[in-house]
Amino acid sequence: MKIKIILISIIFFLLSSAFVSLSKFYISGIVYDNKKTPANNVKIELFTKPNGQGEKVISLTSDENGTFKSDKLIDFTNGLYPSVKKGSKTIFMKLPAKTGNCNICHKTNLIHL
């Protein structure tokens, strides 16, 4: 009986861990300028509300290859609102992101700064 309870507890833990991990993700992507070349020194931020409002969850800056990524696990359960800023120009994403894989949608649908 004790072994059954332990096994059930382990299975429950594994299933709940798998469910939680589905809503958490690292964020990564590549930023391009309007000439479709990688853009460095672009600030990418995630907020809990649209248009840079609410809590700032993370702030990243693209490197010389236009790449940005985090080593922090980010919870996308409720969706997060990205902003991208280069110089004085800021673009806010209207709909919440549900994943940190920005290139899923923006591989062909590029946003130009």
Secondary structure in CASP SS format (residue, H / E / C, confidence):
PFRMAT SS
TARGET T0000
AUTHOR 0000-0000-0000
METHOD secondary structure of the structure
MODEL  1
M C 1.00
K H 1.00
I H 1.00
K H 1.00
I H 1.00
I H 1.00
L H 1.00
I H 1.00
S H 1.00
I H 1.00
I H 1.00
F H 1.00
F H 1.00
L H 1.00
L H 1.00
S H 1.00
S H 1.00
A H 1.00
F H 1.00
V H 1.00
S H 1.00
L H 1.00
S C 1.00
K E 1.00
F E 1.00
Y C 1.00
I C 1.00
S E 1.00
G E 1.00
I E 1.00
V C 1.00
Y E 1.00
D C 1.00
N C 1.00
K C 1.00
K C 1.00
T C 1.00
P E 1.00
A C 1.00
N C 1.00
N C 1.00
V C 1.00
K E 1.00
I E 1.00
E E 1.00
L E 1.00
F E 1.00
T E 1.00
K E 1.00
P C 1.00
N C 1.00
G C 1.00
Q E 1.00
G E 1.00
E E 1.00
K E 1.00
V E 1.00
I E 1.00
S E 1.00
L E 1.00
T E 1.00
S C 1.00
D C 1.00
E C 1.00
N C 1.00
G C 1.00
T E 1.00
F E 1.00
K E 1.00
S C 1.00
D C 1.00
K C 1.00
L C 1.00
I E 1.00
D E 1.00
F C 1.00
T C 1.00
N C 1.00
G C 1.00
L E 1.00
Y E 1.00
P E 1.00
S E 1.00
V E 1.00
K E 1.00
K E 1.00
G C 1.00
S C 1.00
K E 1.00
T E 1.00
I E 1.00
F E 1.00
M C 1.00
K C 1.00
L C 1.00
P C 1.00
A E 1.00
K C 1.00
T C 1.00
G C 1.00
N E 1.00
C C 1.00
N H 1.00
I H 1.00
C H 1.00
H H 1.00
K C 1.00
T C 1.00
N C 1.00
L C 1.00
I C 1.00
H C 1.00
L C 1.00
END
